[in-house]
Amino acid sequence: MTLHKHVCLLLSAAMLGCLTAHGQQPVATVLVKLDAWADLEGVVHVRWITAQSDPAKCQVEYGPTADLGQSQQEDPSCLRGTTNNRDAGTGWANNHRADIEGIDVWPVHLRVTGVTRSGREFSSEIRTVRRPERPKGSVPHGRVRIALHPGNWKAEPLPITVGIPFPKGQWGDVAGARVLIEGTETLCGVNPVVRWREDQSIKWARVDFVAPAGAKEAVFEYGHEVKRRKSGPNAAPPDKGATSLPITAEMVDAQGAVYRDVIDRVELEETNPVKSVVKISGHYQNGDGSRLFAFVARCHAWPETGLTRLDYTIENDNTQSEFTSIRSLAVGLRNASQTARYTVGAPAESIELADGESVLQREDFEWIKQPGDAKGKRLDGLVRLGGDHWALMRHFWQQWPASVEVRQGRVYFGLCPALPVGAYENRPDEDKLYYQIRDGLHTYRQGFSKTWEIWIGRGDVAVAQSLLGERPVASVPPEWMEDSRALQGLGVSDRDQFPGYDEALAVGIEQFLQNRDREREYGMMNFGDWHGERVWNWGNLEYDLGHGFLTQFVRSEKPEFFRRAEEAIRHQRDVDTRHHASDPRRVGQQWTH
């Protein structure tokens, strides 16, 4: 049995236990659970669950006294229907939420009222919510070990990001934190991603730092007596965020009209002394002003490393048609040093391109040079530019079809390359591998999105080659994860409580990669997914494959589970999730088989 089927059986058993528990509720019970709390910014969060057998529509009534007097409808994105009741998109829900802003008088009194699909009206008891004080934290000086798994990367220094959980009440202020490597403090950025509801102490923090390539371990110190001594300016101050992209893009529609990228908005999403993330969003637009598809580009920069990562996402936001076809999409590198010939690939397989030439990875087992008759098997997406500059697209051949083109001295990555006429028609496994690239076009359903990861840098090409391989992963001890109680029911892997389980998964993760290669589970629509659900279907990440991988990662600290989880979740986030829809209630839903 393959790894993903092991995982699905385990998770299905856990889900069955949850459904049985819900099934034991008395028939008359509508409101199963209600939580309400306020955060440090003064926003009141209300979350509640109604009985699965009779979904509901609700509102929150609130006010400075028990007389209430104000109301707010639940978040409309909840009202997409329930999959278990086979009414997705029809406007009822079992899981509900509302966030109330602009509270001037505390405490707040509130209750949930609503009506079920069968017509039953209901109301909760009145709850009182008080605004929390900023937590100090009970721990004066705590330490968490961070293990560093560099993978194949040889960058100096290595960019590291790690998530760390904390027990309730221990830590309240990110100013009381620092990172040490071999006893020496290093620059870091700390972001409190999640706080505990009850006291607003920090539950999860995301930590950024850079580490020497040979480092195996770091230490995170936290607490109200910890003083950060090493600081520096933010990587991208808010008033100096990026206003342009390091690439330019062009899309050609099914009729041959050319659309170029037009920026609509620039946002500084994150900045600290180590890293900045700038989000640039826009549309492709042609000369008459009409638009086709949206794009989102997130530029990650680590000034100390000299590396820039670009996560480039396209979204089919045309909700007037169920499917939209294009001929091609390519992104060209701005300000890249020019040379007479560009080398594409890694030492195992490479090819040189001159102006007017291209190389197309047309399947997972074959690339071809155009024009010409040169061929090969699997080409890595590394391009050596002029001087010591380079650019690369990770998982290039794995996300076929993909190309590298040289036009008028500019290098382009063909994310959706122009396709050879008739190349994919009437092929075996057409429904598995070629369904979106027939008739010489790329065809995408409304709401589809796809992200490619591009890196840009300069210097030793061996460093660039290493970035094609397994990326660095950081982890904290499973015992710390378990004791934090941020993840409930977590069992540390090196105990004897589950004989044979971890051994089976260790074998399974190797078989997973072997199976991927044997079954050709590649392609820009499929990489990260698995095939064979009911024999004929792509899994659409059914059975929470990514969740299963991540659970084993935090139980064991084995980096291979994190790396496979990242591939799976990137696919699930993009391809398997609907990002736009003619019925807005369907946005965010998962595609069925």
C-alpha positions as semicolon CSV with decimal commas, in nm:
position;residue;x (nm);y (nm);z (nm)
1;M;0,000;0,000;0,000
2;T;0,140;0,342;-0,095
3;L;0,214;0,613;0,162
4;H;-0,076;0,838;0,068
5;K;-0,318;0,547;0,120
6;H;-0,166;0,477;0,463
7;V;-0,219;0,841;0,551
8;C;-0,575;0,852;0,419
9;L;-0,676;0,548;0,625
10;L;-0,535;0,697;0,943
11;L;-0,693;1,035;0,886
12;S;-1,026;0,879;0,783
13;A;-1,034;0,689;1,112
14;A;-0,976;1,011;1,304
15;M;-1,250;1,188;1,108
16;L;-1,491;0,899;1,173
17;G;-1,435;0,940;1,544
18;C;-1,519;1,311;1,519
19;L;-1,837;1,245;1,320
20;T;-1,952;0,980;1,566
21;A;-1,906;1,223;1,852
22;H;-2,119;1,480;1,671
23;G;-2,380;1,217;1,595
24;Q;-2,430;1,163;1,969
25;Q;-2,570;1,514;2,016
26;P;-2,940;1,523;2,113
27;V;-3,173;1,582;1,816
28;A;-3,291;1,915;1,955
29;T;-2,936;2,054;1,983
30;V;-2,858;2,312;1,718
31;L;-2,561;2,503;1,861
32;V;-2,286;2,250;1,927
33;K;-2,006;2,486;2,032
34;L;-1,951;2,861;2,077
35;D;-1,628;3,051;2,143
36;A;-1,584;3,429;2,170
37;W;-1,277;3,635;2,258
38;A;-1,103;3,965;2,184
39;D;-0,754;4,021;2,050
40;L;-0,500;4,288;2,140
41;E;-0,624;4,514;1,859
42;G;-0,974;4,519;2,005
43;V;-1,142;4,292;1,749
44;V;-1,400;4,050;1,888
45;H;-1,385;3,706;1,727
46;V;-1,686;3,474;1,742
47;R;-1,670;3,111;1,625
48;W;-1,948;2,854;1,650
49;I;-2,057;2,516;1,517
50;T;-2,412;2,408;1,441
51;A;-2,541;2,053;1,407
52;Q;-2,430;1,875;1,093
53;S;-2,775;1,725;1,031
54;D;-2,942;2,068;1,002
55;P;-2,707;2,349;0,879
56;A;-2,794;2,708;0,963
57;K;-2,763;3,080;0,880
58;C;-2,675;3,303;1,174
59;Q;-2,593;3,649;1,308
60;V;-2,427;3,787;1,619
61;E;-2,620;4,032;1,836
62;Y;-2,399;4,244;2,063
63;G;-2,373;4,560;2,267
64;P;-2,226;4,724;2,582
65;T;-2,504;4,579;2,801
66;A;-2,712;4,264;2,810
67;D;-2,977;4,453;2,610
68;L;-2,738;4,421;2,312
69;G;-2,886;4,646;2,040
70;Q;-2,648;4,584;1,749
71;S;-2,606;4,292;1,512
72;Q;-2,365;4,160;1,252
73;Q;-2,427;3,885;0,998
74;E;-2,184;3,597;0,995
75;D;-1,901;3,604;0,742
76;P;-2,074;3,528;0,408
77;S;-1,782;3,312;0,300
78;C;-1,904;3,056;0,554
79;L;-2,232;3,012;0,370
80;R;-2,107;2,783;0,097
81;G;-2,302;2,482;0,212
82;T;-2,167;2,157;0,353
83;T;-2,004;1,880;0,152
84;N;-2,139;1,613;0,385
85;N;-2,496;1,729;0,312
86;R;-2,421;1,757;-0,063
87;D;-2,547;2,116;-0,074
88;A;-2,221;2,298;-0,146
89;G;-2,282;2,657;-0,249
90;T;-2,646;2,675;-0,139
91;G;-2,600;2,914;0,152
92;W;-2,607;2,707;0,472
93;A;-2,323;2,614;0,704
94;N;-2,210;2,407;1,001
95;N;-1,895;2,609;1,076
96;H;-1,951;2,978;1,136
97;R;-1,752;3,290;1,219
98;A;-1,789;3,664;1,265
99;D;-1,534;3,932;1,353
100;I;-1,661;4,254;1,509
101;E;-1,447;4,566;1,480
102;G;-1,485;4,921;1,610
103;I;-1,577;4,833;1,969
104;D;-1,564;5,148;2,185
105;V;-1,716;5,030;2,513
106;W;-1,596;4,723;2,702
107;P;-1,691;4,459;2,801
108;V;-1,900;4,339;2,508
109;H;-2,209;4,124;2,557
110;L;-2,314;3,899;2,269
111;R;-2,517;3,603;2,159
112;V;-2,564;3,402;1,839
113;T;-2,908;3,373;1,683
114;G;-3,011;3,196;1,365
115;V;-3,240;2,966;1,174
116;T;-3,172;2,617;1,044
117;R;-3,250;2,488;0,698
118;S;-3,549;2,300;0,843
119;G;-3,685;2,627;0,986
120;R;-3,586;2,594;1,351
121;E;-3,496;2,925;1,516
122;F;-3,240;2,923;1,795
123;S;-3,045;3,155;2,024
124;S;-2,742;3,107;2,247
125;E;-2,698;3,231;2,599
126;I;-2,541;3,577;2,632
127;R;-2,161;3,575;2,658
128;T;-1,943;3,852;2,801
129;V;-1,612;3,935;2,632
130;R;-1,350;4,158;2,795
131;R;-1,064;4,333;2,621
132;P;-0,741;4,155;2,716
133;E;-0,439;4,321;2,870
134;R;-0,111;4,289;2,683
135;P;0,046;3,970;2,820
136;K;0,385;3,973;2,987
137;G;0,441;3,598;2,982
138;S;0,533;3,372;3,271
139;V;0,878;3,266;3,144
140;P;1,170;3,503;3,213
141;H;1,422;3,321;2,993
142;G;1,336;3,016;2,782
143;R;1,530;2,829;2,512
144;V;1,419;2,622;2,212
145;R;1,662;2,419;2,001
146;I;1,628;2,464;1,622
147;A;1,774;2,186;1,408
148;L;1,897;2,295;1,064
149;H;1,870;2,051;0,772
150;P;2,048;2,227;0,480
151;G;1,943;1,982;0,210
152;N;2,143;2,037;-0,108
153;W;2,178;2,413;-0,080
154;K;2,525;2,569;-0,065
155;A;2,429;2,936;-0,037
156;E;2,633;3,136;0,213
157;P;2,456;3,225;0,431
158;L;2,141;3,013;0,413
159;P;1,800;3,183;0,445
160;I;1,602;3,009;0,721
161;T;1,236;3,039;0,822
162;V;1,088;2,827;1,100
163;G;0,759;2,817;1,288
164;I;0,779;2,765;1,665
165;P;0,483;2,697;1,901
166;F;0,471;2,804;2,266
167;P;0,265;2,682;2,563
168;K;-0,019;2,903;2,673
169;G;0,084;3,191;2,894
170;Q;0,461;3,158;2,856
171;W;0,551;3,440;2,618
172;G;0,380;3,765;2,528
173;D;0,611;4,014;2,353
174;V;0,825;3,948;2,041
175;A;1,073;4,212;2,159
176;G;1,189;3,955;2,413
177;A;1,343;3,714;2,164
178;R;1,669;3,643;1,985
179;V;1,849;3,373;1,782
180;L;2,192;3,233;1,869
181;I;2,421;3,026;1,645
182;E;2,716;2,868;1,823
183;G;2,654;3,106;2,113
184;T;2,661;3,422;1,902
185;E;2,350;3,631;1,845
186;T;2,246;3,678;1,483
187;L;1,996;3,910;1,320
188;C;1,643;3,777;1,321
189;G;1,286;3,872;1,245
190;V;1,004;3,744;1,469
191;N;0,636;3,757;1,375
192;P;0,361;3,643;1,618
193;V;0,140;3,455;1,373
194;V;-0,116;3,315;1,621
195;R;-0,198;3,402;1,984
196;W;-0,379;3,190;2,240
197;R;-0,743;3,295;2,261
198;E;-0,768;3,294;2,637
199;D;-0,484;3,526;2,734
200;Q;-0,339;3,647;2,400
201;S;0,003;3,506;2,477
202;I;0,196;3,391;2,169
203;K;0,096;3,048;2,038
204;W;0,295;3,038;1,712
205;A;0,581;3,261;1,597
206;R;0,746;3,268;1,255
207;V;1,119;3,331;1,285
208;D;1,351;3,444;1,002
209;F;1,730;3,442;1,018
210;V;2,031;3,346;0,806
211;A;2,278;3,076;0,904
212;P;2,628;2,977;0,792
213;A;2,608;2,698;0,537
214;G;2,768;2,447;0,774
215;A;2,553;2,526;1,077
216;K;2,356;2,232;1,216
217;E;2,173;2,403;1,500
218;A;2,048;2,735;1,632
219;V;1,886;2,837;1,960
220;F;1,579;3,057;2,001
221;E;1,569;3,244;2,331
222;Y;1,247;3,407;2,451
223;G;1,095;3,557;2,764
224;H;1,034;3,886;2,945
225;E;1,398;3,907;3,058
226;V;1,549;3,835;2,713
227;K;1,703;4,140;2,545
228;R;1,779;4,146;2,175
229;R;2,118;4,312;2,138
230;K;2,174;4,272;1,766
231;S;1,938;4,472;1,548
232;G;1,941;4,647;1,213
233;P;1,723;4,834;0,967
234;N;1,438;4,645;0,804
235;A;1,520;4,478;0,475
236;A;1,268;4,698;0,293
237;P;1,137;5,001;0,486
238;P;0,765;5,064;0,424
239;D;0,832;5,386;0,232
240;K;1,086;5,221;0,003
241;G;0,909;4,901;-0,103
242;A;0,952;4,765;-0,454
243;T;0,743;4,939;-0,719
244;S;0,841;4,726;-1,017
245;L;0,902;4,362;-1,097
246;P;1,239;4,206;-1,184
247;I;1,054;4,044;-1,475
248;T;0,819;4,145;-1,753
249;A;0,540;3,917;-1,874
250;E;0,333;3,869;-2,186
251;M;0,032;3,646;-2,247
252;V;-0,108;3,553;-2,589
253;D;-0,478;3,463;-2,605
254;A;-0,634;3,192;-2,820
255;Q;-0,682;3,435;-3,111
256;G;-0,322;3,562;-3,102
257;A;-0,378;3,897;-2,927
258;V;-0,088;3,996;-2,698
259;Y;-0,152;4,103;-2,337
260;R;0,121;4,255;-2,119
261;D;0,144;4,275;-1,742
262;V;0,004;4,593;-1,584
263;I;0,060;4,649;-1,212
264;D;-0,251;4,742;-1,013
265;R;-0,119;4,737;-0,658
266;V;0,203;4,710;-0,457
267;E;0,197;4,602;-0,091
268;L;0,476;4,548;0,160
269;E;0,351;4,226;0,320
270;E;0,641;4,166;0,554
271;T;0,967;4,331;0,652
272;N;1,226;4,268;0,922
273;P;1,605;4,301;0,948
274;V;1,653;3,973;0,760
275;K;1,386;3,950;0,491
276;S;1,124;4,147;0,302
277;V;0,821;4,027;0,109
278;V;0,660;4,263;-0,143
279;K;0,333;4,163;-0,308
280;I;0,274;4,301;-0,658
281;S;-0,062;4,228;-0,820
282;G;-0,215;4,318;-1,153
283;H;-0,363;4,194;-1,478
284;Y;-0,257;4,119;-1,833
285;Q;-0,390;4,392;-2,061
286;N;-0,383;4,447;-2,436
287;G;-0,379;4,766;-2,640
288;D;-0,755;4,826;-2,630
289;G;-0,762;4,803;-2,249
290;S;-0,926;4,462;-2,223
291;R;-0,791;4,229;-1,954
292;L;-0,717;3,858;-1,941
293;F;-0,617;3,674;-1,621
294;A;-0,475;3,824;-1,302
295;F;-0,125;3,781;-1,164
296;V;0,028;3,804;-0,816
297;A;0,406;3,824;-0,773
298;R;0,563;3,797;-0,430
299;C;0,925;3,914;-0,419
300;H;1,120;3,768;-0,125
301;A;1,457;3,932;-0,065
302;W;1,734;3,847;0,184
303;P;1,988;4,132;0,146
304;E;2,263;3,946;0,330
305;T;2,246;3,652;0,088
306;G;2,212;3,846;-0,238
307;L;1,923;3,616;-0,335
308;T;1,577;3,710;-0,458
309;R;1,290;3,462;-0,482
310;L;0,989;3,540;-0,698
311;D;0,670;3,340;-0,646
312;Y;0,476;3,417;-0,963
313;T;0,106;3,326;-0,966
314;I;-0,152;3,349;-1,241
315;E;-0,528;3,332;-1,174
316;N;-0,809;3,276;-1,420
317;D;-1,048;3,543;-1,295
318;N;-1,265;3,529;-1,608
319;T;-1,592;3,415;-1,448
320;Q;-1,797;3,478;-1,764
321;S;-1,677;3,151;-1,916
322;E;-1,627;2,812;-1,753
323;F;-1,299;2,763;-1,945
324;T;-1,052;3,009;-2,098
325;S;-0,774;2,916;-2,342
326;I;-0,444;3,091;-2,411
327;R;-0,162;3,024;-2,654
328;S;0,125;3,115;-2,424
329;L;0,256;3,295;-2,117
330;A;0,622;3,393;-2,077
331;V;0,813;3,601;-1,822
332;G;1,127;3,783;-1,932
333;L;1,415;3,887;-1,707
334;R;1,459;4,262;-1,675
335;N;1,805;4,420;-1,661
336;A;1,979;4,085;-1,712
337;S;2,332;4,099;-1,846
338;Q;2,341;3,993;-2,209
339;T;2,575;3,748;-2,376
340;A;2,606;3,584;-2,717
341;R;2,500;3,242;-2,588
342;Y;2,310;3,134;-2,277
343;T;2,368;2,798;-2,109
344;V;2,052;2,628;-1,982
345;G;2,053;2,332;-1,742
346;A;2,285;2,169;-1,489
347;P;2,605;1,974;-1,563
348;A;2,418;1,645;-1,609
349;E;2,219;1,788;-1,903
350;S;2,262;2,132;-2,057
351;I;2,229;2,315;-2,385
352;E;2,335;2,653;-2,524
353;L;2,088;2,898;-2,675
354;A;2,153;3,191;-2,903
355;D;1,913;3,472;-2,988
356;G;1,601;3,335;-3,157
357;E;1,641;2,986;-3,009
358;S;1,449;2,805;-2,737
359;V;1,435;2,477;-2,552
360;L;1,104;2,312;-2,465
361;Q;1,056;2,052;-2,192
362;R;0,757;1,903;-2,369
363;E;0,707;1,602;-2,140
364;D;0,866;1,478;-1,821
365;F;1,095;1,251;-2,024
366;E;1,193;1,472;-2,321
367;W;1,315;1,820;-2,411
368;I;1,378;1,952;-2,760
369;K;1,570;2,250;-2,896
370;Q;1,391;2,481;-3,140
371;P;1,494;2,524;-3,415
372;G;1,709;2,216;-3,448
373;D;1,703;1,847;-3,364
374;A;1,888;1,842;-3,030
375;K;1,700;1,639;-2,767
376;G;1,743;1,520;-2,413
377;K;1,548;1,383;-2,119
378;R;1,516;1,617;-1,821
379;L;1,647;1,972;-1,817
380;D;1,685;2,178;-1,502
381;G;1,565;2,538;-1,525
382;L;1,899;2,713;-1,456
383;V;2,006;2,985;-1,702
384;R;2,355;3,135;-1,693
385;L;2,321;3,497;-1,797
386;G;2,593;3,748;-1,887
387;G;2,881;3,791;-1,642
388;D;2,821;3,604;-1,316
389;H;2,443;3,653;-1,321
390;W;2,199;3,364;-1,325
391;A;1,829;3,285;-1,289
392;L;1,648;2,959;-1,229
393;M;1,302;2,810;-1,210
394;R;1,271;2,533;-0,954
395;H;1,097;2,211;-1,062
396;F;1,130;2,309;-1,426
397;W;1,102;1,970;-1,597
398;Q;0,866;1,842;-1,327
399;Q;0,616;2,112;-1,431
400;W;0,621;2,046;-1,804
401;P;0,544;2,190;-2,052
402;A;0,797;2,465;-1,981
403;S;1,054;2,645;-2,193
404;V;1,347;2,884;-2,195
405;E;1,354;3,126;-2,490
406;V;1,592;3,399;-2,606
407;R;1,428;3,684;-2,794
408;Q;1,603;4,008;-2,889
409;G;1,865;3,957;-2,623
410;R;1,617;3,889;-2,341
411;V;1,576;3,552;-2,167
412;Y;1,221;3,430;-2,109
413;F;1,085;3,146;-1,899
414;G;0,790;2,997;-2,087
415;L;0,552;2,917;-1,803
416;C;0,282;2,820;-2,053
417;P;0,497;2,787;-2,367
418;A;0,378;2,792;-2,726
419;L;0,295;2,429;-2,805
420;P;0,390;2,226;-3,111
421;V;0,079;2,176;-3,325
422;G;-0,072;1,831;-3,272
423;A;0,190;1,723;-3,020
424;Y;-0,053;1,612;-2,751
425;E;-0,362;1,498;-2,944
426;N;-0,481;1,137;-2,935
427;R;-0,209;1,030;-2,694
428;P;-0,234;0,742;-2,446
429;D;-0,334;0,874;-2,102
430;E;-0,473;1,192;-2,257
431;D;-0,720;1,227;-1,968
432;K;-0,438;1,190;-1,715
433;L;-0,153;1,395;-1,862
434;Y;-0,264;1,609;-2,156
435;Y;-0,615;1,728;-2,076
436;Q;-0,530;2,100;-2,052
437;I;-0,291;2,122;-2,351
438;R;-0,489;1,989;-2,646
439;D;-0,543;2,174;-2,976
440;G;-0,221;2,373;-2,933
441;L;-0,371;2,574;-2,645
442;H;-0,353;2,586;-2,265
443;T;-0,708;2,567;-2,128
444;Y;-0,794;2,654;-1,768
445;R;-1,115;2,647;-1,572
446;Q;-1,247;2,962;-1,402
447;G;-1,089;3,005;-1,059
448;F;-0,772;2,813;-1,155
449;S;-0,437;2,941;-1,031
450;K;-0,076;2,829;-1,062
451;T;0,248;2,945;-0,896
452;W;0,604;2,910;-1,025
453;E;0,913;2,971;-0,809
454;I;1,193;3,172;-0,973
455;W;1,527;3,266;-0,812
456;I;1,759;3,542;-0,931
457;G;2,118;3,597;-0,815
458;R;2,482;3,631;-0,909
459;G;2,808;3,465;-0,816
460;D;2,924;3,105;-0,800
461;V;2,717;2,895;-1,040
462;A;2,763;2,596;-0,807
463;V;2,549;2,782;-0,554
464;A;2,282;2,834;-0,819
465;Q;2,293;2,465;-0,911
466;S;2,245;2,370;-0,547
467;L;1,922;2,573;-0,530
468;L;1,768;2,328;-0,776
469;G;1,789;2,055;-0,512
470;E;1,626;1,990;-0,176
471;R;1,578;2,317;0,012
472;P;1,684;2,387;0,374
473;V;1,438;2,289;0,646
474;A;1,442;2,394;1,012
475;S;1,266;2,206;1,291
476;V;1,215;2,212;1,666
477;P;1,212;1,904;1,892
478;P;0,895;1,690;1,873
479;E;0,885;1,690;2,253
480;W;0,861;2,070;2,247
481;M;0,585;2,052;1,988
482;E;0,396;1,804;2,204
483;D;0,441;1,994;2,531
484;S;0,328;2,323;2,376
485;R;-0,017;2,170;2,309
486;A;-0,042;2,390;2,001
487;L;-0,106;2,066;1,809
488;Q;-0,342;1,839;1,999
489;G;-0,289;1,464;2,026
490;L;0,065;1,465;1,887
491;G;0,271;1,157;1,972
492;V;0,651;1,179;1,951
493;S;0,780;0,934;1,692
494;D;1,068;0,768;1,881
495;R;0,847;0,611;2,146
496;D;0,715;0,254;2,150
497;Q;0,348;0,354;2,158
498;F;0,294;0,290;1,784
499;P;0,504;-0,018;1,691
500;G;0,587;-0,031;1,321
501;Y;0,407;0,293;1,231
502;D;0,709;0,518;1,186
503;E;0,906;0,240;1,021
504;A;0,628;0,197;0,766
505;L;0,621;0,570;0,691
506;A;1,001;0,580;0,652
507;V;0,971;0,316;0,380
508;G;0,659;0,480;0,241
509;I;0,821;0,819;0,181
510;E;1,084;0,651;-0,038
511;Q;0,818;0,454;-0,222
512;F;0,620;0,774;-0,271
513;L;0,897;0,923;-0,488
514;Q;0,947;0,596;-0,675
515;N;0,575;0,576;-0,742
516;R;0,568;0,939;-0,861
517;D;0,831;0,862;-1,121
518;R;0,676;0,533;-1,228
519;E;0,326;0,681;-1,263
520;R;0,454;1,006;-1,423
521;E;0,290;1,224;-1,157
522;Y;0,438;1,539;-1,310
523;G;0,319;1,833;-1,514
524;M;0,229;2,195;-1,436
525;M;-0,128;2,090;-1,347
526;N;-0,030;1,778;-1,152
527;F;0,308;1,807;-0,978
528;G;0,247;1,757;-0,605
529;D;-0,070;1,553;-0,660
530;W;-0,108;1,175;-0,685
531;H;-0,297;0,965;-0,937
532;G;-0,513;0,657;-0,895
533;E;-0,805;0,764;-0,676
534;R;-1,073;0,514;-0,782
535;V;-0,818;0,408;-1,046
536;W;-0,883;0,691;-1,292
537;N;-0,868;1,016;-1,098
538;W;-0,610;1,259;-0,971
539;G;-0,640;1,272;-0,593
540;N;-0,702;1,649;-0,574
541;L;-0,510;1,605;-0,248
542;E;-0,800;1,409;-0,110
543;Y;-0,730;1,254;0,231
544;D;-0,512;1,551;0,327
545;L;-0,182;1,418;0,200
546;G;-0,002;1,742;0,286
547;H;-0,144;1,737;0,639
548;G;-0,030;1,380;0,684
549;F;0,323;1,465;0,571
550;L;0,341;1,769;0,801
551;T;0,214;1,569;1,097
552;Q;0,491;1,315;1,050
553;F;0,745;1,595;1,010
554;V;0,662;1,757;1,345
555;R;0,653;1,413;1,511
556;S;0,992;1,307;1,375
557;E;1,190;1,612;1,250
558;K;1,253;1,419;0,927
559;P;1,294;1,695;0,664
560;E;1,183;1,478;0,372
561;F;0,826;1,485;0,504
562;F;0,826;1,867;0,509
563;R;0,961;1,887;0,155
564;R;0,697;1,654;0,013
565;A;0,430;1,836;0,214
566;E;0,535;2,168;0,060
567;E;0,497;2,027;-0,292
568;A;0,156;1,881;-0,209
569;I;0,022;2,192;-0,039
570;R;0,144;2,427;-0,312
571;H;-0,053;2,218;-0,560
572;Q;-0,359;2,204;-0,334
573;R;-0,348;2,579;-0,272
574;D;-0,328;2,660;-0,643
575;V;-0,477;2,401;-0,873
576;D;-0,719;2,219;-0,643
577;T;-0,874;2,531;-0,487
578;R;-1,118;2,764;-0,662
579;H;-0,996;3,125;-0,642
580;H;-1,266;3,297;-0,851
581;A;-1,620;3,193;-0,939
582;S;-1,938;3,328;-1,097
583;D;-2,104;3,227;-0,767
584;P;-1,886;3,393;-0,500
585;R;-1,996;3,137;-0,241
586;R;-1,786;2,881;-0,425
587;V;-1,460;3,074;-0,387
588;G;-1,223;2,876;-0,165
589;Q;-1,386;2,541;-0,227
590;Q;-1,195;2,233;-0,338
591;W;-1,258;2,085;-0,681
592;T;-1,421;1,744;-0,689
593;H;-1,285;1,465;-0,910
